[in-house]
Amino acid sequence: MEEGVWKRDETPYYIFQCSKCGQYQYVKSTQKTKKCLKCGRQHKVVQIEKKSEIVNGITNAVDIVKKRQNELAVKELGYHPEFRAFGDFNIGQKPKKKIENKDLHSIETDYTNKFRYMLKKLSEFYSFFPLYILEMFAENYGIPSAELKLLITNFRNQGLLIKVKDSTYKISL
């Protein structure tokens, strides 16, 4: 009877940076194309192999991509970011701090102020704009999509954001 033997993955992978968004990625050398997970740009492996780093094994490829992304983040932000989701949790541990109602109110106020500032900036660029522009700006300002829907509704009720037709809006500040 044969024993199960762990085989080390020695498949060559190319490590490259997306030419559109700058995200580091890896692709197996036998693939023909690679779609960027961030921006959706299609890369032909034949074109990227000349300007990429070659590593053997998926584990090495993932480690190098993480390292390159961290270096990119440090260059952009000036510090090492903590890649964790807001409100993440640990099983079996008590929460560190209970969120009070006044804390929730300050978070809502913060999003409202960000949204108001964002609308002011939008009005400098556009007189009318579709919903997806609001969504893109909100993402850049760090406003979650669930919060954005509430803010749009509130600002429409206040008459500060006017729906012109379908999903086109204008600002009345």
C-alpha positions as CSV (number, residue, x, y, z in Angstrom):
1,M,0.0,0.0,0.0
2,E,1.3,3.4,-0.9
3,E,1.7,6.1,1.7
4,G,0.3,9.6,1.0
5,V,3.2,11.9,0.3
6,W,3.0,15.6,0.4
7,K,4.2,17.0,-2.9
8,R,5.7,20.5,-2.8
9,D,4.1,22.9,-5.3
10,E,6.9,24.0,-7.7
11,T,4.7,25.5,-10.4
12,P,6.1,28.8,-11.7
13,Y,4.0,31.9,-11.0
14,Y,4.5,35.4,-12.3
15,I,4.2,38.3,-9.8
16,F,3.2,41.5,-11.5
17,Q,1.6,44.9,-10.9
18,C,-1.7,45.8,-12.7
19,S,-1.0,48.5,-15.2
20,K,-4.3,50.2,-14.5
21,C,-4.8,50.2,-10.7
22,G,-1.3,49.2,-9.4
23,Q,-2.5,46.1,-7.4
24,Y,0.0,43.3,-7.1
25,Q,-1.1,39.9,-8.3
26,Y,0.1,36.5,-9.3
27,V,-0.7,34.3,-12.2
28,K,0.2,30.7,-13.1
29,S,2.7,30.6,-16.0
30,T,0.4,28.2,-17.9
31,Q,-2.6,30.6,-17.9
32,K,-3.2,32.8,-21.0
33,T,-4.9,35.8,-19.2
34,K,-5.4,37.2,-15.7
35,K,-8.2,39.5,-14.7
36,C,-7.4,42.0,-12.1
37,L,-9.5,41.4,-9.0
38,K,-9.6,45.1,-8.1
39,C,-10.3,46.9,-11.4
40,G,-11.2,44.1,-13.8
41,R,-8.5,44.8,-16.4
42,Q,-7.5,41.8,-18.5
43,H,-3.8,41.1,-18.7
44,K,-2.2,38.8,-21.2
45,V,0.4,36.5,-19.6
46,V,2.6,36.7,-22.7
47,Q,2.9,40.5,-22.2
48,I,3.4,40.5,-18.4
49,E,6.0,37.7,-18.3
50,K,8.8,40.0,-19.5
51,K,8.3,42.5,-16.7
52,S,7.3,40.2,-13.8
53,E,9.1,38.3,-11.1
54,I,9.0,34.5,-11.3
55,V,8.5,32.4,-8.1
56,N,7.9,28.7,-7.6
57,G,4.9,27.6,-5.7
58,I,1.6,29.2,-4.8
59,T,2.6,29.8,-1.1
60,N,5.7,31.8,-2.2
61,A,3.5,33.7,-4.7
62,V,0.9,34.7,-2.1
63,D,3.6,35.7,0.4
64,I,5.4,37.9,-2.1
65,V,2.1,39.6,-3.3
66,K,1.3,40.3,0.4
67,K,4.7,41.7,0.9
68,R,4.6,43.9,-2.2
69,Q,1.1,45.2,-1.3
70,N,2.2,46.1,2.2
71,E,5.2,48.0,0.7
72,L,2.9,49.8,-1.6
73,A,0.5,50.7,1.3
74,V,3.5,52.0,3.4
75,K,4.6,54.2,0.4
76,E,1.0,55.5,-0.1
77,L,-0.1,55.9,3.5
78,G,3.2,56.4,5.4
79,Y,2.5,53.7,7.9
80,H,1.8,49.9,8.1
81,P,-1.9,49.4,7.7
82,E,-3.8,46.9,9.8
83,F,-5.7,44.7,7.3
84,R,-8.8,43.9,9.4
85,A,-12.5,44.7,8.8
86,F,-14.2,47.2,11.0
87,G,-16.1,45.4,13.7
88,D,-14.3,42.1,13.2
89,F,-14.7,39.6,15.9
90,N,-13.0,36.8,17.8
91,I,-14.9,33.7,18.7
92,G,-14.9,32.9,22.5
93,Q,-13.8,36.4,23.6
94,K,-15.8,39.2,25.1
95,P,-16.1,42.4,23.2
96,K,-13.5,45.0,24.3
97,K,-15.9,47.9,24.4
98,K,-19.6,48.1,24.2
99,I,-20.8,50.7,21.7
100,E,-23.0,53.3,23.4
101,N,-25.9,55.1,21.7
102,K,-23.9,58.3,21.9
103,D,-21.1,56.6,20.0
104,L,-23.5,55.5,17.3
105,H,-24.8,59.1,17.0
106,S,-21.3,60.4,16.6
107,I,-20.6,57.9,13.8
108,E,-23.8,58.9,12.1
109,T,-22.9,62.6,12.4
110,D,-19.4,61.9,11.0
111,Y,-20.9,60.2,7.9
112,T,-23.4,63.0,7.5
113,N,-20.6,65.6,7.6
114,K,-18.5,63.6,5.1
115,F,-21.5,63.2,2.9
116,R,-22.3,67.0,3.0
117,Y,-18.6,67.8,2.2
118,M,-18.7,65.2,-0.6
119,L,-21.8,66.7,-2.1
120,K,-20.1,70.1,-2.0
121,K,-17.2,68.7,-3.9
122,L,-19.5,67.0,-6.4
123,S,-21.3,70.2,-7.1
124,E,-18.0,71.8,-8.2
125,F,-17.6,69.1,-10.9
126,Y,-21.2,68.3,-12.0
127,S,-24.6,70.0,-12.1
128,F,-26.3,66.7,-12.6
129,F,-24.9,63.2,-12.0
130,P,-26.1,59.6,-11.9
131,L,-26.3,57.4,-8.8
132,Y,-23.1,55.5,-9.6
133,I,-21.1,58.8,-9.3
134,L,-22.5,59.2,-5.8
135,E,-21.5,55.6,-5.0
136,M,-18.0,56.1,-6.3
137,F,-17.4,59.3,-4.4
138,A,-18.9,57.7,-1.2
139,E,-16.5,54.8,-1.5
140,N,-13.6,57.3,-1.8
141,Y,-14.8,59.1,1.3
142,G,-15.2,55.9,3.3
143,I,-18.9,55.9,3.5
144,P,-20.4,52.4,3.6
145,S,-23.1,51.6,1.0
146,A,-25.7,50.9,3.7
147,E,-25.0,54.2,5.2
148,L,-25.1,55.9,1.8
149,K,-28.6,54.8,1.2
150,L,-29.8,56.3,4.4
151,L,-27.9,59.5,3.7
152,I,-29.4,59.8,0.3
153,T,-32.9,59.4,1.7
154,N,-32.3,61.9,4.5
155,F,-30.8,64.5,2.2
156,R,-33.6,64.0,-0.3
157,N,-36.2,64.5,2.5
158,Q,-34.4,67.7,3.5
159,G,-34.5,68.9,-0.1
160,L,-30.7,69.1,-0.4
161,L,-30.4,66.3,-2.9
162,I,-33.0,66.3,-5.7
163,K,-33.8,63.3,-7.9
164,V,-34.2,64.7,-11.4
165,K,-35.2,61.5,-13.3
166,D,-34.5,57.8,-13.1
167,S,-31.4,57.7,-11.0
168,T,-30.0,61.2,-11.9
169,Y,-29.5,63.7,-9.1
170,K,-28.7,67.4,-8.6
171,I,-27.6,69.2,-5.5
172,S,-29.4,72.1,-3.9
173,L,-27.0,73.4,-1.2
